[in-house]
Amino acid sequence: MSEEKLSFQAEVSRLLDIVANSLYSNKEIFLRELISNASDACDRLRYAAITQPVLSAEDSDFRITLALDKKAKSLTVADNGIGMNRGDLVANLGTIARSGTAAFVEEIEKTEGSLGLIGQFGVGFYSAFMVADRVEVSSRKAGDAQGWRWVSDGKGEFTVTATEDAPARGTRVTLYLRKDAKEFLEAARLRQIVTTYSDHIAIPILLEPEGKAGVEMDGEAERVNSAAAIWTRPKSEITDEQYKEFYHHVGHTFDEPWLRLHFKAEGVIEYTGLLFVPSTKPFDLFDPTRRHRVKLYVKRVFITDDCEDLLPPYLRFLRGVIDTEDLPLNISREMLQHNPMIAKIRNAVVKRVLGELKKKAQKTPEDYAAFWNNFGAVLKEGLYEDSGQCEALLGLARFRSTAGDGLVSLADYLGRMKEGQESIFYITGDDFDSLAKSPQLEGFAAKDIEVLLLTDPVDEFWLPAVGAFENKPFKSVTRGGTDLGKIKAAGDTAAAADGEVQEQAAGLNALVAFVKLTLKDEVKDVRGSERLTESAVCLVADEGDLDIHLERILKQHGQLNAAAHRILEVNPKHPLIRRLAERVGESGAGEDLEAAARLLLDQARILEGEPLADPAGFAKRMSEMMARGLSE
């Protein structure tokens, strides 16, 4: 078959330049990435061979080999794992960041090369171009007769050719090193890198004598890693650095782990876990698949990293391994789903993780705040998905509020509730700054009532599912029916309140009736407002209707066509409302008052961030109103 020349996916050349020249501060990382890929290939074949023994029958001793050729200035990393066919080479090596290359490049440039983003997009292989000006990949997939070779200089194109010069099975990556990368042609340097970064790899890493490349063992190769599954070793024998490098390997990430959990469960079910919480937010955290990234092993044999029942989606930020002694080695992915033993492991691991998070929240609240800012939105998914852990998750939840800039817990909120306050008040929206300026908060601020400011879309779904915390119901401030008069604030006096209500009632009823009649087809009701102190008007949802922000989210996603009519609340103390009430009392209806009523609704919609139903009509009414005002 002739050589086939193909182009990388759009923007890959730009990404390769970033990877090769900007993304990594330490070039030796390339070897760690290639060894990790080789380890994964061996793990995948080991699993496949459980049900198809013929795939590894001729060579069941898995290994990774390193070979130097100083004359050719090349370094080879080879494995006898699952291997790749032509389709795999094109899909895996010809397409970077298949989840969205453009978005990935944009994020890297915005964060000036944040290393925490790398592992989620399969660009580790491309770190080879930091040290090589040409890379050749020869591979033969287990069970296939045909071998294939992939070649590229990383500048925009690659070639794929059928070849007989491929390993009997597995993959051989050959790097032709740049002049400034000669250090990686020294055996001592390679030993040092493997010991530092890959000693924990559970597959032997062999260093061949100079000039030999491949995975064939001839007895002369030197083993350069301990090849012991790190999670099976006692904690006292593992250094922080070894834990960190294992996290980098298993998570395919580059940040520091924020939290580490290494545990062994014994009893009815025996299993070991080594789990990590990242310190930076993975780029695919909100991928629609919501898959966790924890690998399942049975008796130290990799089984799968795609067992949906092993961990709930709301813990998908975890990285690591779970290794059990009590499942059969030949268990299939299908049998794993809904397996009662897996369910028991899942429940126990979830409790352990949430328990450790609780300890961190209590002992180091500032450190925990950083975790919450990264993963709180994901953890809150469990509030409506996992009723059994709802109480624990509510205790872990943190929120921004009108009480200050820091995060508050629900327990903090309850401790600051006012006399007569029966609900936990909240408001939902798209961003914190807009919520903090919402007119619906004015009456609460006047009485110094704390309101939670919620900006995650998930908030709209867990709140109605949970309903209350310690018998205090959650209540949106954008809903009608909030009786602020029952809540006593410092300085309130009954006499002053009664006098104010009587004064405001005079003339207001007539204005409310007039506005209601004018806007009868556009609003559900018109009322005087307790919540407004500075703004003239605002829109609120009726008690039985969807919350305003939730309705907006559903409309954006095409799940709702018609919007419900809202209640227009008017502020009796506002000078504009007072003057309009006087005008209605003096002259009754009129075109100018009808225009004013419609402008009040337009103003309320603008404050709520909603589009105007008739922008041209709004502009006309506003111009006419301003002209009359200037002529008086």
C-alpha positions, -999 to +999 in steps of 0.1 A: +000+000+000+014+034-009+021+062+015-009+082+025-004+119+034-030+135+057-034+168+074-039+174+111-073+186+123-078+223+121-057+243+145-036+213+155-005+229+141-011+259+163-017+236+193+015+216+185+035+248+186+020+257+220+027+222+233+062+220+220+073+255+230+051+269+258+031+244+276+057+224+295+083+240+317+103+207+320+111+189+287+118+156+304+080+152+310+078+138+274+092+105+286+067+102+314+039+108+289+051+082+265+056+056+292+021+063+306+006+058+272+025+025+268+013+014+303-023+021+293-019+001+261-006-029+281-035-025+306-061-025+279-047-057+262-045-074+296-082-067+300-091-077+265-072-110+268-094-121+297-122-128+273-099-134+242-068-152+256-055-157+220-046-119+218-017-123+243-011-160+241+022-158+223+037-130+245+019-127+279+048-109+297+039-072+294+067-047+293+078-013+282+113-009+267+136+021+261+163+019+235+190+045+225+208+049+192+234+076+195+245+073+159+209+078+146+203+103+175+171+084+183+152+073+214+126+045+212+098+038+236+081+005+228+054-017+244+037-050+237+002-038+245-030-035+225-014-018+195-031+003+169-044-002+134-046+025+107-079+039+120-065+041+155-034+059+143-054+085+124-080+090+152-056+090+181-025+107+166-041+128+139-067+145+160-058+164+192-084+174+217-113+158+199-136+174+225-129+208+209-095+219+198-104+255+192-118+259+227-088+241+242-063+264+224-083+294+234-083+283+271-045+276+270-037+310+256-061+327+280-044+310+310-009+313+296-004+275+294-021+262+325-007+227+330-039+215+346-056+214+313-033+191+294-043+156+305-079+159+296-073+164+259-048+137+249-020+160+241+007+141+262+019+122+231+026+155+214+051+165+241+075+144+221+078+173+197+095+193+224+126+172+220+122+157+185+120+172+151+105+139+137+085+111+153+078+077+139+051+054+153+051+017+142+022-004+155+004-036+150-029-042+167-033-074+187-049-100+165-041-081+132-017-093+106-010-059+091+013-033+107+012+004+102+036+033+104+027+069+113+053+097+107+052+135+113+074+165+120+046+181+139+042+210+115+008+203+100+009+169+082+015+133+089+018+101+068+003+067+074+018+037+055+013-001+057+045-017+069+059-051+078+085-034+100+062-032+130+063-050+163+047-084+164+022-067+186+021-033+203+036+001+195+071+014+189+075+052+192+109+065+178+119+101+184+147+117+163+160+141+188+168+178+183+204+191+188+193+207+221+180+174+234+212+153+234+209+147+271+181+122+264+206+100+246+223+092+279+213+060+297+219+076+331+196+104+323+168+080+313+172+060+345+169+092+365+137+103+347+121+069+350+130+067+387+116+102+393+083+100+373+075+063+365+089+041+392+053+033+403+042+020+368+030-016+375+046-029+342+084-035+340+103-007+322+134-021+306+164-002+293+180-020+263+217-018+256+225+009+231+215+002+195+187-022+203+151-011+198+119-031+203+103-052+230+120-085+224+137-096+256+171-111+252+182-111+288+205-081+284+179-054+292+181-036+325+150-031+346+147+005+357+115+007+377+102-012+408+069-021+390+050-024+422+014-013+423+017+017+445-017+014+461-008-021+475+022-007+494+020+005+530+016+043+533+048+046+553+068+033+524+054+059+499+068+094+497+047+125+488+066+127+456+057+092+446+021+098+454+022+129+432+037+112+403+012+084+405-015+110+405+000+125+373+001+090+358-034+078+366-051+111+361-031+122+330-028+156+346-001+180+357-014+199+387-008+191+423-033+169+441-055+189+465-065+158+486-052+123+488-072+093+501-053+060+505-073+033+522-079-005+526-112-020+534-114-054+550-143-075+560-172-088+539-157-070+508-120-064+505-107-035+484-080-009+483-084+026+470-060+054+461-080+085+451-071+121+445-089+154+443-073+177+417-063+212+427-074+227+394-107+222+375-104+196+346-113+211+313-139+184+306-156+187+340-189+196+325-187+172+295-223+159+289-212+122+295-204+131+331-180+101+334-157+096+363-120+089+358-114+063+384-099+030+372-112-004+385-087-032+391-093-068+402-064-084+419-041-056+405-054-064+369-069-034+351-105-041+342-121-008+331-122+030+336-158+031+324-178+014+351-207+038+356-218+023+389-184+025+406-188+062+415-217+087+411-213+114+384-212+141+410-178+128+421-164+127+386-136+151+395-119+122+414-088+105+399-073+072+410-079+035+413-101+010+432-087-025+434-109-053+448-101-089+456-137-101+455-147-099+418-138-126+393-110-116+369-131-125+339-159-102+348-172-081+318-181-045+317-218-055+312-217-077+344-202-048+363-232-026+358-256-030+387-234-056+404-243-056+441-207-059+452-199-028+431-228-010+447-215-017+482-180-005+472-196+027+457-216+035+488-186+030+511-163+051+489-188+079+486-191+081+524-154+080+529-148+108+503-176+130+518-162+124+552-127+135+542-142+166+526-160+174+558-128+172+578-111+196+553-140+220+556-138+220+594-100+221+597-090+243+568-120+264+557-099+287+534-084+257+517-118+241+514-132+273+498-107+268+469-120+232+464-156+244+465-149+271+439-136+244+416-160+216+422-190+229+442-213+231+412-206+194+405-210+183+441-244+200+442-256+176+415-257+150+442-283+169+461-310+159+437-294+126+424-284+110+457-310+114+484-291+091+507-262+116+509-283+147+508-277+156+545-239+152+541-238+172+509-259+200+524-233+202+552-205+205+527-223+231+505-210+266+506-226+297+491-219+334+484-245+357+500-253+393+507-236+390+541-201+395+526-175+383+501-167+350+517-184+316+514-211+307+540-225+273+550-262+267+556-254+264+593-238+298+592-270+312+576-293+297+602-272+312+629-278+347+614-315+344+608-336+373+621-364+372+646-396+361+628-377+347+597-390+313+588-373+307+554-338+305+539-340+332+512-321+329+479-319+344+444-307+326+413-291+342+382-262+341+358-236+361+376-228+373+411-225+410+403-259+412+386-276+393+414-261+416+441-277+446+423-311+430+418-340+452+430-356+422+446-330+424+473-337+459+484-363+452+511-341+423+524-311+446+526-331+472+544-339+447+571-304+432+570-318+398+560-292+376+544-299+362+509-280+334+492-267+344+458-267+313+435-252+314+401-249+277+391-276+263+367-278+232+390-292+254+418-325+256+400-329+218+402-316+208+436-335+235+456-370+222+448-358+186+452-344+193+487-370+218+498-356+226+533-326+225+556-332+217+592-370+224+587-363+258+573-377+260+537-358+275+508-376+305+494-368+325+463-369+363+467-382+365+431-414+349+441-445+366+454-459+359+488-429+370+508-441+387+540-412+408+551-434+425+577-432+395+599-395+397+601-382+421+628-352+441+621-332+464+644-350+498+648-384+485+636-414+498+656-450+488+651-463+524+653-439+536+627-448+507+604-486+512+608-483+549+600-461+542+569-486+516+556-516+540+560-497+568+542-486+546+513-521+531+509-536+565+501-538+567+463-518+536+456-549+513+452-562+535+423-528+534+406-525+496+410-560+492+395-552+515+366-519+498+358-535+463+361-562+474+336-537+488+312-514+458+313-541+432+317-528+410+288-491+413+298-489+407+335-505+383+359-511+409+386-500+443+399-492+448+436-477+471+460-442+459+471-426+453+504-393+442+489-385+474+470-369+504+487-350+522+459-363+509+426-397+518+413-408+484+400-397+447+397-411+415+383-417+385+405-431+350+399-463+338+414-461+312+441-471+283+418-451+294+387-416+286+376-389+308+391-379+335+366-343+323+361-353+287+357-378+297+331-351+316+312-328+285+313-355+262+300-363+286+272-326+289+262-325+251+259-357+249+239-375+231+267-401+258+271-419+278+245-443+302+262-433+322+293-457+327+322-470+362+329-453+377+359-465+399+388-455+435+386-447+450+420-445+488+424-427+506+452-452+528+471-424+549+485-407+557+452-412+594+440-423+582+405-449+559+419-462+585+444-465+611+415-483+586+392-507+578+420-514+615+425-520+619+387-544+590+386-563+605+415-564+639+398-572+631+362-579+594+360-570+576+328-551+592+299-527+584+271-497+597+290-506+576+320-511+545+299-476+552+283-462+555+318-477+522+329-461+504+299-428+521+307-430+507+342-433+472+328-405+478+303-382+491+331-390+460+352-381+437+322-348+455+317-339+452+353-347+414+351-324+411+320-353+401+298-357+413+262-384+440+256-414+427+237-416+460+217-383+479+216-395+504+190-426+511+211-404+515+242-382+540+225-411+560+212-428+562+246-395+571+263-389+599+238-424+613+242-422+611+280-388+629+280-401+656+256-431+663+279-409+665+309-384+689+293-413+712+281-428+716+315 
